[in-house]
Structure formats: C-alpha cells, structure tokens
Amino acid sequence: MALFGNAHTIDPAKAAQDYARLIGHGEQVHAAYMLIRDTILFTDRRLLLVDKQGITGKKVEYHSVPYRSITHFAVETAGTFDLDAELKIWVSGSSTPIQKTFTKGVDIYEVQAILTQFVAR
C-alpha cells in the first residue's frame, strides 16, 4: 500500500529533463508518474521504472522494459476500503509481475490507456 497519497503525474518535459542521462537519443517521454519516491516513465520506446531504495533513497535501481517484452498487464481499481489502485506488468521470461501501486491522485484508467497505446502496436 502506498503511503501519504501523494502519487501524481509529472510533466513529461520535466521528467525528460530530470532523467536525461537515461533517455536515448531521439527518445521522447510521453507520460510520467511519481509514486511516493519511485517514478514511472512511458517513452515512445520503453517503460522506464525508477526504484529508489533504502531509507535515504540514494541507492536507485533503473528498470528498462521494452514494450515488445510485455506479455500482458492488469490494472486493479481502488475500492471502498482499499484506496489504492495497482498496475501489474508481466515481462517475457518472468512469471512474477512488476507491481506498482497508485493512490487516488492518479487515474489508473489513464495509465492503462497509455500502456495499451504502446504495448498494442
């Protein structure tokens, strides 16, 4: 479960600037989301997951997932008592999905639509 309910969208241009060292030449960020300390970037080429670790968040793990390797995904909407929505992404070669939790500050249907746009090409 996410804490504090501060998940929100990030301006794609700002995200591209903040993560410029990770973005390839000509790659464009189409959407970005901040989830507590973690960030998700949807580029025209891949899904980039930024996972800050530890108490200080100084240790960071970057996951680059090409859309072609996503076999399927699922969204779980928030409920009455469970206020968080979840995104689960299965990548070829792995039986365990990548899971990200979104609070009510993010429209999970919008996230699903963006992912569909890139995965269904």
PADREN-468802 format. One record per residue (C-alpha): x, y, z; residue in one letter. Coordinates in nm, 4 decimals, padded with zeros to 6 digits. Each point is the difference from the previous one (the first is absolute). Last residue first. Layout:
BEGIN
{{X, Y, Z}, "A"}
...
***
This chain:
BEGIN
{{00.1473, -00.1590, -03.1539}, "R"}
{{-00.2109, -00.1371, 00.2895}, "A"}
{{00.2686, 00.0603, 00.2647}, "V"}
{{00.0377, 00.3739, -00.0637}, "F"}
{{-00.3608, 00.1179, -00.0078}, "Q"}
{{-00.1045, -00.2610, 00.2558}, "T"}
{{00.2504, 00.1421, 00.2484}, "L"}
{{-00.1424, 00.3487, -00.0469}, "I"}
{{-00.3562, -00.1260, 00.0381}, "A"}
{{00.0862, -00.1939, 00.3175}, "Q"}
{{00.1619, 00.3069, 00.1563}, "V"}
{{-00.3072, 00.2079, -00.0894}, "E"}
{{-00.2261, -00.2646, 00.1537}, "Y"}
{{00.2132, 00.0084, 00.3159}, "I"}
{{-00.0828, 00.3715, 00.0433}, "D"}
{{00.2686, 00.1203, 00.2409}, "V"}
{{-00.0495, 00.1939, 00.3259}, "G"}
{{-00.2122, -00.2874, 00.1362}, "K"}
{{00.3130, -00.1947, 00.0837}, "T"}
{{00.1964, -00.2090, -00.2456}, "F"}
{{00.1824, -00.3208, 00.0835}, "T"}
{{00.2526, -00.1593, -00.2329}, "K"}
{{00.0507, -00.3693, -00.0582}, "Q"}
{{00.2451, -00.1694, -00.2369}, "I"}
{{-00.1476, -00.3416, -00.0621}, "P"}
{{00.1506, -00.3334, 00.1047}, "T"}
{{00.0117, -00.2712, -00.2664}, "S"}
{{00.3017, 00.1510, -00.1729}, "S"}
{{00.1404, -00.0843, -00.3449}, "G"}
{{-00.2268, 00.2408, -00.1824}, "S"}
{{-00.1012, 00.2936, 00.2192}, "V"}
{{-00.3220, 00.0080, 00.1979}, "W"}
{{-00.1227, 00.3409, 00.1123}, "I"}
{{-00.2251, 00.0611, 00.2995}, "K"}
{{-00.1476, 00.3439, 00.0672}, "L"}
{{-00.1751, 00.0557, 00.3294}, "E"}
{{-00.2603, 00.2393, 00.1351}, "A"}
{{00.0020, 00.1203, 00.3608}, "D"}
{{-00.2986, 00.0991, 00.2122}, "L"}
{{-00.0666, -00.3478, 00.1381}, "D"}
{{-00.3088, 00.0578, 00.2139}, "F"}
{{-00.2461, 00.1081, -00.2674}, "T"}
{{00.1983, -00.1298, -00.2932}, "G"}
{{00.2894, 00.1162, -00.2138}, "A"}
{{00.0326, -00.1480, -00.3457}, "T"}
{{00.2152, -00.2974, -00.0875}, "E"}
{{00.1901, 00.0283, -00.3241}, "V"}
{{00.1404, -00.2903, -00.1953}, "A"}
{{00.2829, -00.0578, -00.2438}, "F"}
{{00.1029, -00.2400, -00.2716}, "H"}
{{00.3034, -00.1386, -00.1826}, "T"}
{{00.2151, 00.3121, 00.0387}, "I"}
{{00.3239, -00.0712, -00.1889}, "S"}
{{-00.1008, 00.2077, -00.3051}, "R"}
{{-00.0524, 00.3038, 00.2259}, "Y"}
{{00.3710, 00.0076, 00.0841}, "P"}
{{00.0409, -00.0039, 00.3783}, "V"}
{{00.2823, 00.2076, 00.1449}, "S"}
{{00.0275, -00.0415, 00.3748}, "H"}
{{00.2112, 00.2533, 00.1895}, "Y"}
{{00.1078, -00.0713, 00.3574}, "E"}
{{00.0844, 00.2904, 00.2286}, "V"}
{{00.2048, 00.0139, 00.3192}, "K"}
{{-00.0211, 00.3508, 00.1423}, "K"}
{{-00.3571, -00.0578, 00.1174}, "G"}
{{00.0947, 00.0937, 00.3555}, "T"}
{{-00.1766, -00.2870, 00.1734}, "I"}
{{00.0846, -00.2592, -00.2603}, "G"}
{{-00.0978, -00.0208, -00.3636}, "Q"}
{{-00.1171, 00.2320, -00.2747}, "K"}
{{-00.1554, -00.1955, -00.2874}, "D"}
{{-00.0092, 00.1798, -00.3347}, "V"}
{{-00.2048, -00.1970, -00.2521}, "L"}
{{00.0451, 00.0785, -00.3702}, "L"}
{{-00.2589, -00.1383, -00.2397}, "L"}
{{00.1300, -00.0131, -00.3518}, "R"}
{{00.0328, 00.1509, -00.3464}, "R"}
{{-00.2401, 00.2975, -00.0275}, "D"}
{{00.0617, 00.0716, 00.3652}, "T"}
{{-00.2230, -00.0804, 00.2958}, "F"}
{{00.1840, 00.1015, 00.3168}, "L"}
{{-00.0776, -00.1422, 00.3437}, "I"}
{{00.1481, 00.1598, 00.3117}, "T"}
{{00.0618, -00.1278, 00.3510}, "D"}
{{00.0155, 00.2148, 00.3135}, "R"}
{{-00.3750, 00.0189, 00.0824}, "I"}
{{-00.1242, -00.1037, -00.3431}, "L"}
{{00.0945, 00.2718, -00.2507}, "M"}
{{-00.1497, -00.0481, -00.3445}, "Y"}
{{00.1249, 00.0780, -00.3495}, "A"}
{{-00.1555, 00.0182, -00.3457}, "A"}
{{00.1188, 00.0344, -00.3616}, "H"}
{{00.3761, 00.0107, 00.0575}, "V"}
{{00.1778, 00.0177, -00.3354}, "Q"}
{{00.3029, -00.1932, -00.1228}, "E"}
{{00.2024, 00.1807, -00.2683}, "G"}
{{00.3333, -00.0939, 00.1571}, "H"}
{{-00.0705, -00.2302, 00.2932}, "G"}
{{-00.1401, 00.1110, 00.3341}, "I"}
{{00.1820, -00.1138, 00.3119}, "L"}
{{00.2338, 00.2996, 00.0380}, "R"}
{{-00.2932, 00.2341, -00.0716}, "A"}
{{-00.1908, -00.1238, 00.3069}, "Y"}
{{-00.0894, 00.3395, 00.1501}, "D"}
{{-00.0303, 00.1643, -00.3444}, "Q"}
{{-00.2209, -00.2730, -00.1419}, "A"}
{{-00.2090, 00.0123, 00.3193}, "A"}
{{-00.0393, 00.3782, -00.0370}, "K"}
{{-00.1108, -00.0414, -00.3631}, "A"}
{{-00.2433, -00.2768, 00.0992}, "P"}
{{-00.1632, 00.2191, 00.2700}, "D"}
{{-00.0379, -00.2264, 00.3009}, "I"}
{{-00.3214, -00.1734, 00.1030}, "T"}
{{-00.0735, -00.0648, 00.3645}, "H"}
{{00.0336, -00.2460, 00.2839}, "A"}
{{-00.0120, 00.1875, 00.3294}, "N"}
{{-00.2454, -00.2153, 00.1921}, "G"}
{{00.2038, 00.0024, 00.3246}, "F"}
{{00.1189, -00.3598, -00.0300}, "L"}
{{-00.0476, -00.2543, -00.2735}, "A"}
{{-00.1297, -00.3450, 00.0850}, "M"}
***
